[in-house]
Amino acid sequence: MTCMIYLDHNATTSVLPEVSEAMIPYFTSEWGNPSSAYKFGSKLKGAIEEARGQVAALIGAQLREVIFTSCGTESNNAAIHAALQANPQK
């Protein structure tokens, strides 16, 4: 039997079954804009804040230190911007 080893996780990666299961409601019935003012959106904002708390607890960070972005480029730009602001002389 041949075992495949996938080494292109930079491009995409598989999702763990338990993650897929947890996300199903947000793909099917609980989708929306968490930044909106309507009740449906505020419920989603609560779910995002709960996830932020879980990540913060997992890595020993404060809530304000956990930032969710939409892509790798946005993450890289935010990190570079923060590094430049923290050390403007460099």
C-alpha positions as CSV (number, residue, x, y, z in Angstrom):
1,M,0.0,0.0,0.0
2,T,1.3,3.5,-0.9
3,C,0.9,6.3,1.6
4,M,0.6,9.8,0.2
5,I,2.5,12.5,1.9
6,Y,1.1,16.0,1.2
7,L,3.7,18.8,1.4
8,D,1.8,21.8,-0.1
9,H,0.1,23.0,3.0
10,N,1.1,26.5,2.0
11,A,-1.5,26.5,-0.7
12,T,-4.3,24.5,1.0
13,T,-4.7,21.9,3.7
14,S,-7.4,19.4,4.7
15,V,-9.8,20.2,7.5
16,L,-10.0,18.0,10.5
17,P,-13.4,16.3,10.8
18,E,-14.2,17.9,14.1
19,V,-13.5,21.4,12.7
20,S,-15.7,20.7,9.7
21,E,-18.5,19.6,12.1
22,A,-18.1,22.7,14.2
23,M,-18.3,25.0,11.1
24,I,-21.3,23.4,9.4
25,P,-23.8,25.8,11.1
26,Y,-21.8,28.8,9.8
27,F,-21.8,27.5,6.3
28,T,-25.5,26.6,6.2
29,S,-27.8,28.4,8.6
30,E,-25.8,30.9,10.7
31,W,-24.0,32.8,7.9
32,G,-24.0,36.6,7.8
33,N,-22.1,39.7,8.5
34,P,-20.8,39.8,12.1
35,S,-20.0,43.5,11.7
36,S,-23.7,44.4,11.0
37,A,-26.0,46.0,13.4
38,Y,-28.9,43.6,13.0
39,K,-29.5,40.7,15.5
40,F,-28.4,38.0,13.1
41,G,-25.0,39.6,12.7
42,S,-24.5,40.3,16.4
43,K,-25.1,36.6,17.1
44,L,-22.2,35.8,14.7
45,K,-20.0,38.4,16.3
46,G,-20.6,36.6,19.6
47,A,-19.4,33.3,18.0
48,I,-16.3,35.1,16.7
49,E,-15.5,36.6,20.1
50,E,-16.0,33.1,21.7
51,A,-13.4,31.7,19.2
52,R,-11.1,34.7,20.0
53,G,-11.3,33.8,23.7
54,Q,-10.5,30.1,22.9
55,V,-7.5,31.0,20.8
56,A,-6.3,33.5,23.4
57,A,-6.6,30.9,26.2
58,L,-4.8,28.3,24.1
59,I,-1.8,30.5,23.3
60,G,-1.7,32.5,26.6
61,A,-2.6,35.8,24.9
62,Q,-4.9,38.6,25.8
63,L,-8.1,38.9,23.7
64,R,-6.9,42.1,22.1
65,E,-3.8,40.3,20.9
66,V,-5.8,37.8,18.8
67,I,-6.6,39.2,15.3
68,F,-8.4,37.3,12.7
69,T,-7.7,38.2,9.1
70,S,-9.1,37.1,5.7
71,C,-5.9,35.8,4.1
72,G,-2.1,35.3,4.5
73,T,-1.3,38.6,2.7
74,E,-3.5,40.6,5.1
75,S,-1.8,38.8,8.0
76,N,1.7,39.5,6.7
77,N,0.9,43.2,6.1
78,A,-0.5,43.5,9.6
79,A,2.6,41.9,11.1
80,I,5.0,44.1,9.1
81,H,3.0,47.2,10.0
82,A,3.0,46.3,13.7
83,A,6.7,45.6,13.6
84,L,7.5,48.9,11.9
85,Q,5.3,50.8,14.5
86,A,7.0,49.1,17.4
87,N,10.5,49.9,16.1
88,P,10.3,53.1,13.9
89,Q,14.1,53.6,14.0
90,K,14.8,50.3,12.2
